[in-house]
């Protein structure tokens, strides 16, 4: 009897580990388990401190980045585009911080000629890319890896990612500002009526959201030294977009109804608000990367041959062959 049972056990096929590393499976974790692990790793990887450093870099890269963006938007034949862009900035930031950015950027643009502005945009791009380089270091900490790439590769990648983000912003702005006009032109070409134009205008917002999710996915894919699997949308990127919008709105409401920073800090209240907004944005971005990292770590612990464990730059070849 025992021999027959052992033969049955030998004949039963061994279940191979799954190679599907879809992040939406959460690595086999429940939402509660994932939240606990992410919370623990946020403190273990010192992400709040790294977000503070990142917000400092963002503050110093802000106006060089806006200067480069101004030159880039200048290539689009519309004087309203920069005004619309700053209007959307004012919708996200607290009023004092948005007013500070508007005033300072206007002074910079007014004091520079078009040729000087174009030349300065190149230097501004280099300065703005320092913030992206700091983000790369912070994302490496979230994935618990050492970056083996030479410094010039990291700097070149930070410049490319900065340009990519700027192009995403300009494209999204063109869609928002010229979306209705583009819809009318397309409807005229296709011989469609007003209904198509209305649908087009409504669909422009999901397109902008897709641009935002793609931009986050590009940073999560290229910035860390750890090898990534390309996913258009991940739990981390969705978390970043939703929580960032909620946090930005919450900060605006808090400042409007509860916190008078100008009365407390005087003329530097706008700077403090801007730093606070950068800190919240940086922390949310790093937590989103930590979510994706913990999901993949959990998948590796459960035997997925394509997933990376904590501290691995890529899944080991022997594990992939065994899978």
C-alpha positions in Angstrom: 0.0 0.0 0.0 2.8 2.4 0.9 4.7 1.6 -2.3 1.6 2.4 -4.4 1.2 5.7 -2.6 4.8 6.7 -3.2 4.5 5.8 -6.9 1.5 8.0 -7.1 3.5 10.8 -5.5 6.4 10.3 -8.0 4.0 10.4 -10.9 2.3 13.6 -9.8 3.9 16.4 -11.9 5.8 19.2 -10.1 4.0 22.5 -10.4 6.3 24.9 -12.2 6.7 28.4 -10.8 4.7 30.9 -12.7 6.5 33.3 -15.0 3.7 35.8 -15.0 5.1 38.7 -13.0 2.1 41.0 -13.5 2.3 43.5 -10.8 -1.4 43.4 -10.4 -1.1 40.0 -8.8 0.7 41.8 -6.0 3.3 39.1 -5.8 0.8 36.8 -4.1 0.3 39.3 -1.2 -3.0 40.7 0.1 -3.4 44.4 0.1 -3.0 44.5 3.8 0.3 42.4 3.7 1.6 44.7 0.9 0.8 47.8 2.9 2.6 46.5 6.0 5.7 45.6 4.0 5.8 48.9 2.1 5.4 50.8 5.4 8.2 48.9 7.0 10.5 49.4 4.0 9.7 53.1 3.7 11.4 53.6 7.1 14.1 51.0 6.6 15.2 52.6 3.3 14.9 56.1 4.9 12.6 57.3 2.2 11.3 60.4 4.2 14.9 61.6 4.5 15.6 60.9 0.8 12.4 62.8 -0.1 13.6 65.8 1.8 16.9 65.8 -0.1 15.0 65.3 -3.4 12.7 68.2 -2.6 15.8 70.4 -2.1 17.1 69.4 -5.5 13.7 70.0 -7.1 13.6 73.5 -5.6 16.9 74.5 -7.1 16.0 72.8 -10.4 12.6 74.4 -10.6 13.4 77.7 -12.3 16.1 76.3 -14.6 13.6 73.6 -15.6 10.9 76.2 -16.2 13.3 78.3 -18.2 14.0 75.3 -20.4 10.3 74.6 -20.7 9.7 78.2 -21.6 12.1 77.9 -24.5 10.6 74.6 -25.5 7.0 76.0 -25.4 8.3 79.0 -27.5 8.6 76.6 -30.4 4.8 76.2 -30.4 3.1 79.1 -32.3 0.8 80.1 -29.5 1.3 82.9 -26.9 -1.4 81.4 -24.7 0.3 78.1 -24.1 2.6 79.3 -21.3 -0.2 81.3 -19.7 -2.4 78.2 -19.7 0.5 76.1 -18.3 0.9 78.5 -15.4 -2.8 78.5 -14.9 -2.8 74.7 -14.4 0.2 75.1 -12.0 -1.9 77.5 -10.0 -4.7 74.9 -9.9 -2.3 72.3 -8.3 -0.1 74.4 -6.0 -1.2 76.5 -3.0 -1.9 80.1 -4.0 1.2 81.6 -2.4 3.6 79.1 -4.0 2.0 79.5 -7.4 2.2 83.3 -7.1 5.9 83.0 -6.3 6.6 80.8 -9.4 4.6 83.1 -11.7 6.3 86.3 -10.4 9.9 84.8 -10.5 9.5 83.2 -13.9 8.0 86.4 -15.4 11.0 88.4 -14.1 13.5 85.9 -15.6 11.8 85.8 -19.0 11.4 89.6 -19.1 15.0 90.2 -18.2 16.4 87.9 -21.0 16.3 88.3 -24.7 15.1 85.5 -26.9 18.7 84.5 -27.9 19.9 84.6 -24.3 16.8 82.6 -23.3 17.6 79.9 -25.8 21.3 79.7 -24.8 20.4 79.7 -21.2 17.9 76.9 -21.7 20.8 74.5 -22.4 22.5 75.4 -19.1 19.1 75.2 -17.5 18.6 71.7 -18.8 21.9 70.6 -17.3 21.0 72.2 -13.9 17.5 70.7 -13.9 18.8 67.2 -14.7 20.6 67.3 -11.3 17.2 66.7 -9.7 16.6 63.7 -11.9 20.0 62.3 -10.9 19.0 62.7 -7.2 15.8 60.8 -8.0 17.8 58.0 -9.6 19.8 57.6 -6.4 16.6 57.6 -4.3 15.0 54.9 -6.5 18.1 52.8 -6.2 17.6 53.0 -2.5 14.0 51.9 -2.9 15.2 48.8 -4.9 18.1 48.3 -2.4 20.7 48.2 -5.1 24.1 49.8 -5.8 24.4 51.6 -9.1 27.2 50.1 -11.2 26.7 52.6 -14.0 29.5 55.1 -14.6 28.7 58.7 -13.6 28.6 60.0 -17.2 26.0 57.4 -18.1 23.8 58.4 -15.1 24.2 62.1 -16.0 23.3 61.5 -19.7 20.3 59.4 -18.7 19.1 62.1 -16.3 19.4 64.7 -19.1 17.4 62.4 -21.4 14.7 61.8 -18.8 14.4 65.5 -18.1 13.9 66.2 -21.8 11.4 63.4 -22.0 9.4 64.8 -19.1 9.5 68.3 -20.7 8.2 66.9 -24.0 5.4 65.0 -22.1 4.4 68.3 -20.4 4.4 70.3 -23.7 2.4 67.6 -25.5 -0.2 67.3 -22.7 -0.5 71.1 -22.7 -1.0 71.2 -26.5 -3.8 68.6 -26.1 -5.4 70.6 -23.3 -5.2 74.0 -25.0 -5.8 73.0 -28.6 -7.9 69.9 -28.0 -11.2 71.6 -28.9 -9.8 73.1 -32.1 -8.1 69.8 -33.1 -11.5 68.1 -32.5 -13.3 70.5 -34.8 -10.6 70.1 -37.6 -10.8 66.2 -37.3 -14.6 66.4 -37.3 -14.6 68.6 -40.5 -12.2 66.2 -42.2 -14.3 63.1 -41.4 -17.6 64.9 -42.0 -18.8 64.2 -38.5 -21.0 66.5 -36.4 -20.9 68.2 -33.0 -21.2 64.9 -31.1 -17.7 63.8 -32.2 -16.3 67.2 -31.1 -17.9 66.8 -27.6 -16.6 63.2 -27.3 -13.1 64.4 -28.4 -13.1 67.1 -25.8 -14.0 64.7 -23.0 -11.5 62.1 -24.2 -8.6 64.6 -24.0 -8.5 64.3 -20.2 -8.0 60.5 -20.2 -5.2 61.1 -22.8 -3.5 63.5 -20.4 -3.8 61.0 -17.6 -2.3 58.3 -19.8 0.6 60.7 -20.6 1.2 61.2 -16.8 1.1 57.4 -16.1 3.5 56.8 -19.0 5.9 59.5 -17.8 6.0 57.9 -14.3 6.5 54.4 -15.9 9.4 55.7 -17.9 11.1 57.0 -14.8 10.5 53.8 -12.9 11.8 51.8 -15.9 15.0 53.7 -16.8 16.0 55.5 -13.6 16.8 52.6 -11.2 19.9 50.5 -11.9 17.9 47.3 -11.3 16.6 45.7 -14.6 12.9 46.4 -15.0 10.1 44.7 -16.9 8.2 47.3 -18.9 4.6 47.9 -17.8 2.5 50.8 -19.0 0.6 50.9 -15.7 1.6 49.6 -12.4 0.1 49.7 -8.9 3.0 52.1 -8.0 2.3 54.5 -10.8 -1.5 54.5 -10.1 -0.8 55.1 -6.4 1.5 58.1 -7.3 -1.1 59.7 -9.6 -4.1 59.3 -7.3 -2.3 60.1 -4.0 -0.4 63.1 -5.6 -3.6 64.6 -6.9 -5.3 64.1 -3.5 -2.4 65.4 -1.5 -2.0 68.5 -3.7 -5.7 69.2 -3.4 -5.6 68.6 0.4 -2.6 70.9 0.8 -4.4 73.7 -1.2 -7.5 73.4 1.0 -5.4 73.3 4.2 -3.5 76.4 3.3 -6.7 78.2 2.2 -8.8 77.5 5.2 -6.5 76.6 8.1 -2.9 77.7 7.6 -1.9 81.3 6.8 1.7 80.9 6.0 2.3 84.5 5.0 1.1 85.6 8.4 3.4 83.1 10.1 6.5 83.3 7.9 6.1 86.6 6.0 7.5 86.8 2.5 9.1 83.4 2.6 5.8 81.7 3.1 5.5 80.9 -0.6 9.0 79.3 -0.5 8.1 77.1 2.5 4.8 76.0 0.8 6.7 75.2 -2.4 9.2 73.1 -0.5 6.4 71.3 1.4 4.7 70.5 -1.9 8.0 69.2 -3.4 8.5 67.1 -0.3 5.0 65.5 -0.5 5.4 64.9 -4.2 8.9 63.3 -3.8 7.7 61.1 -1.0 4.7 59.9 -3.0 6.9 59.1 -6.0 9.4 57.1 -3.9 6.6 55.2 -2.1 5.2 54.2 -5.5 8.6 52.7 -6.4 8.7 50.9 -3.1 5.3 49.4 -3.9 6.5 48.0 -7.2 9.7 46.8 -5.6 7.9 44.9 -2.8 5.5 43.3 -5.2 8.4 41.9 -7.3 10.3 40.9 -4.2 7.3 38.9 -3.0 7.0 37.2 -6.4 10.7 36.2 -6.3 10.2 34.7 -2.8 7.3 32.6 -4.2 9.6 31.1 -6.8 9.0 33.3 -9.9 12.1 32.9 -12.0 11.7 36.3 -13.7 11.3 38.4 -10.6 14.1 40.0 -8.6 14.6 39.7 -4.9 15.7 42.6 -2.7 19.1 43.9 -3.7 19.3 42.1 -7.0 20.0 44.0 -10.2 18.4 41.3 -12.2 16.9 37.8 -11.7 19.8 35.3 -11.5 20.4 33.1 -14.6 20.3 29.9 -12.6 16.8 30.8 -11.2 15.5 31.6 -14.7 16.9 28.3 -16.1 15.4 26.4 -13.2 12.0 28.1 -13.9 
